[in-house]
Amino acid sequence: MRDSHTLIAAWVGRRLKELRGGRTQKEFADLLGLSQAHYNRYETGKRLAHDKVLEQVAVVCGLSLEQVVWGDELPAGAQPQLEAARELAALMALLDEAALEDLFVFLRHKTQELARQRRAEARQALKALEGFGKKALG
């Protein structure tokens, strides 16, 4: 079974080939500031294209980064999350440095709280599993 990194690299590689269109790999690689050999590794899925490469593809093709990766159709359920992320980014752009720091502290606290809660839930699940194992195994 292929790991997720390999699957993602293959998906992005297929998208790059689609976006290259009728251009040769060398022509497209030149537009991106890459060697043909380097670009080939991305397009064939041997390596996952870096964010900066995908951003350059977006510029060259006149697309958003999401369109470069996903095409015209985002995965099911992704559109609301994408719109929420854009709205959050726009709101964050309005904040001054002190407000951004406050937001970071708040989010760090909430993340740590969630991690503690999940650890507690995992301990409870493990304890229940051990109890089940003792009963099942006699």
C-alpha positions as CSV (number, residue, x, y, z in Angstrom):
1,M,0.0,0.0,0.0
2,R,1.3,3.4,-0.9
3,D,1.7,6.0,1.8
4,S,-0.2,9.3,1.7
5,H,2.9,11.3,0.7
6,T,3.3,9.1,-2.4
7,L,-0.4,9.4,-3.3
8,I,-0.3,13.2,-2.9
9,A,2.8,13.5,-5.1
10,A,1.1,11.4,-7.8
11,W,-2.0,13.5,-7.7
12,V,-0.1,16.8,-7.9
13,G,2.1,15.3,-10.7
14,R,-1.1,14.6,-12.7
15,R,-2.3,18.1,-12.1
16,L,1.0,19.6,-13.3
17,K,0.9,17.5,-16.5
18,E,-2.7,18.8,-17.1
19,L,-1.7,22.4,-16.5
20,R,1.4,22.1,-18.7
21,G,-0.9,21.4,-21.6
22,G,0.8,21.4,-25.0
23,R,4.1,22.8,-23.7
24,T,7.1,20.6,-23.4
25,Q,8.4,19.8,-19.9
26,K,11.4,22.0,-20.7
27,E,9.3,24.9,-21.7
28,F,7.1,24.7,-18.6
29,A,10.1,24.1,-16.4
30,D,11.8,27.2,-17.8
31,L,8.7,29.2,-16.9
32,L,8.9,28.0,-13.4
33,G,12.7,28.5,-13.1
34,L,13.4,24.8,-12.8
35,S,15.5,22.3,-14.8
36,Q,13.6,19.9,-17.0
37,A,14.9,17.0,-14.9
38,H,13.8,18.6,-11.6
39,Y,10.3,19.4,-13.0
40,N,10.0,15.8,-14.4
41,R,10.4,14.4,-10.9
42,Y,7.4,16.5,-9.8
43,E,5.2,15.7,-12.8
44,T,5.9,11.9,-12.6
45,G,5.2,11.9,-8.8
46,K,8.7,10.9,-7.8
47,R,8.9,13.9,-5.6
48,L,6.2,16.2,-4.2
49,A,6.4,19.7,-5.5
50,H,7.3,22.3,-2.9
51,D,4.8,25.0,-2.0
52,K,6.9,27.7,-3.8
53,V,6.8,25.6,-7.0
54,L,3.1,25.3,-6.8
55,E,2.7,29.0,-6.1
56,Q,4.8,29.7,-9.2
57,V,2.6,27.3,-11.2
58,A,-0.4,29.3,-10.0
59,V,1.2,32.6,-11.2
60,V,2.2,31.1,-14.6
61,C,-1.2,29.6,-15.2
62,G,-3.2,32.5,-13.7
63,L,-4.9,30.2,-11.2
64,S,-5.3,30.1,-7.4
65,L,-3.2,27.7,-5.5
66,E,-6.3,25.6,-4.7
67,Q,-7.1,25.3,-8.5
68,V,-3.5,24.2,-9.2
69,V,-3.8,21.4,-6.7
70,W,-7.5,20.4,-7.0
71,G,-8.6,21.7,-10.4
72,D,-12.0,23.3,-10.6
73,E,-13.6,20.9,-8.1
74,L,-12.4,20.9,-4.5
75,P,-12.9,17.7,-2.5
76,A,-16.3,17.2,-0.9
77,G,-16.7,19.5,2.1
78,A,-13.6,21.5,1.4
79,Q,-15.3,24.7,0.0
80,P,-16.8,25.9,3.3
81,Q,-13.5,25.3,5.1
82,L,-11.6,27.1,2.4
83,E,-14.0,30.1,2.6
84,A,-13.7,30.1,6.4
85,A,-9.9,30.1,6.1
86,R,-9.9,33.0,3.7
87,E,-12.2,35.0,6.0
88,L,-10.0,34.3,9.0
89,A,-6.9,35.3,7.0
90,A,-8.6,38.6,6.0
91,L,-9.6,39.2,9.7
92,M,-6.0,38.5,10.8
93,A,-4.7,41.0,8.3
94,L,-6.6,43.7,10.2
95,L,-5.0,42.9,13.5
96,D,-2.0,44.8,14.9
97,E,1.0,42.9,16.3
98,A,-0.3,42.9,19.9
99,A,-3.7,41.5,18.9
100,L,-2.0,38.8,16.8
101,E,0.1,37.8,19.8
102,D,-3.1,37.7,22.0
103,L,-4.7,35.5,19.4
104,F,-1.7,33.2,19.2
105,V,-1.7,32.8,23.1
106,F,-5.4,32.0,23.0
107,L,-5.1,29.4,20.3
108,R,-2.1,27.9,22.0
109,H,-4.1,27.6,25.2
110,K,-7.1,26.0,23.4
111,T,-4.8,23.6,21.6
112,Q,-3.1,22.5,24.8
113,E,-6.5,22.1,26.5
114,L,-7.8,20.0,23.6
115,A,-4.6,17.8,23.8
116,R,-5.1,17.2,27.5
117,Q,-8.8,16.3,26.9
118,R,-7.8,13.8,24.2
119,R,-5.1,12.3,26.3
120,A,-7.7,11.8,29.1
121,E,-10.1,10.2,26.6
122,A,-7.4,7.9,25.3
123,R,-6.5,6.8,28.9
124,Q,-10.2,6.1,29.5
125,A,-10.4,4.0,26.2
126,L,-7.2,2.1,27.1
127,K,-8.6,1.4,30.6
128,A,-11.9,0.1,29.1
129,L,-10.0,-2.0,26.6
130,E,-7.9,-3.5,29.4
131,G,-11.1,-4.3,31.3
132,F,-12.6,-5.9,28.3
133,G,-9.4,-7.9,27.7
134,K,-9.5,-9.3,31.2
135,K,-13.1,-10.3,30.9
136,A,-12.7,-11.8,27.4
137,L,-9.5,-13.7,28.1
138,G,-10.8,-14.9,31.5
